[in-house]
């Protein structure tokens, strides 16, 4: 653009010099000026149309995701307005060009302070939240982003054919199973009929030979068993011992909820959050570092992400849990916290979520998360298992007294760079004659450590 303006300026200067030298060229100068004016208008129009269509949408998508996607979607209003065809929309409705857009993107606060009416309107409409400044974005970057926003929305591929194939497969499988079961039932019926015919034939042979079937009957096994007192005594002792064993095993499982997997009011997938997205456990359960309990995260922690994430990707869906299921659970979160996804603000109509507790120690047992997580340096998976693979959270470990004692007997205390343990470690190392001390050797088996 600078080149075009320079060329026009020099052309005007040349015409003016020529006019002073030769007044006869006045008409030519006017003609040249008119031609240059028309050319300038044409060039500006052409350059504007080219400028509106230039840019690489692929690069623009990457820039959009890294800079804009936290507050904007293409077709949905979020923290900021929807940006599909934003350049064309502003040009048609507000008469604003790309120069204004670039200034707004790089420093919206400066645009508002300059007294721009539309900038002030946007600022007020979205609750006085100033847009993040992006001074690092070049003209080319902005062109790429606008090219991406100008693309037509993608139409999801039809999967009706796949569903039809799946349905046909399921039907074929059901028919096949019915045929197999019918064949087995017919086989057993023929076998029963054959046994009945064999028994009747044998009875006829016996009658023909004059055999008295009543005399050949044996004593019933239960009567023979009851008449054998030694066998009855041995059986009674065996049953008593077996009953005692199973009763003891049952009583020892009272209060042990290993494998407990309740259904929560809002489905939360640790596999998606801790596994697929790699979110650290202590990001949500932050009190585990400094408190006795790990705590249930506030719904505001969920909303830190889910103000922007209102639906899941298609790749997240599985055979058991569809995309619609996960999107519905996010809607439950919005209802609980009182968030209007359409208006992008809080309604104030919140409701508590009645989470079902999974890990629950008896009241007479003391356990401190910070002592194990911060001081002991244990990973959450040590007690809670591979939570990053759990679609539905369950109690992985038995959490019994014997289980805790075994861990204390096998786990060494980390005394490196810990002044609190230095003197104790030196004295006890001499006493036990070892370089490493287990928790048990440091007093981890004393009753008062866990019971009070």
Number of C-alpha atoms within 10 A of each C-alpha: 10 7 8 11 12 11 13 17 13 11 14 16 11 12 18 14 10 16 17 11 9 9 11 11 15 15 11 14 18 13 12 15 16 12 12 17 13 12 13 16 12 12 14 15 12 12 13 15 11 11 13 17 14 14 20 16 19 13 15 21 19 15 18 23 13 10 15 18 17 16 16 20 20 20 13 14 16 22 19 21 17 16 19 20 17 16 19 17 13 15 12 11 8 10 10 15 15 19 10 15 18 18 16 20 18 19 17 22 18 14 19 18 11 11 10 11 12 13 19 17 12 17 18 12 12 17 10 11 12 15 18 15 15 16 12 8 15 12 13 13 17 20 23 24 24 28 23 24 23 19 12 9 10 6 6 6 6 8 8 9 9 10 11 11 11 12 12 12 11 12 11 11 11 11 10 12 11 11 11 11 11 11 12 12 12 12 12 11 11 12 12 12 11 12 11 11 12 11 10 11 11 11 14 11 11 12 11 9 9 9 12 10 10 7 7 8 8 8 8 8 9 8 9 11 12 11 11 10 11 11 11 13 11 10 12 12 11 12 12 10 12 12 12 12 11 11 11 11 11 10 10 11 12 8 13 16 18 16 13 14 15 14 13 15 13 17 17 17 17 21 18 16 17 17 17 12 11 12 14 14 18 14 11 17 16 16 17 22 18 15 15 15 15 19 13 12 14 11 16 11 12 15 17 10 11 15 20 17 14 18 15 15 10 10 8 12 14 9 5 6 11 15 15 13 14 21 15 16 17 23 17 16 22 21 17 16 21 16 20 16 17 9 12 15 15 13 12 10 11 14 11 9 14 9 12 11 10 16 15 11 13 7 8 9 12 13 14 15 20 19 16 16 18 14 15 16 12 14 13 17 13 11 15 16 16 16 21 21 16 16 16 15 24 19 20 19 17 19 18 15 10 10 11 14 14 12 16 19 16 12 14 16 19 15 16 8 8 9 10 9 14 12 10 12 20 13 11 16 16 10 10 11 10 12 10 16 21 17 19 18 18 18 12 17 16 10 9 11 12 14 11 9
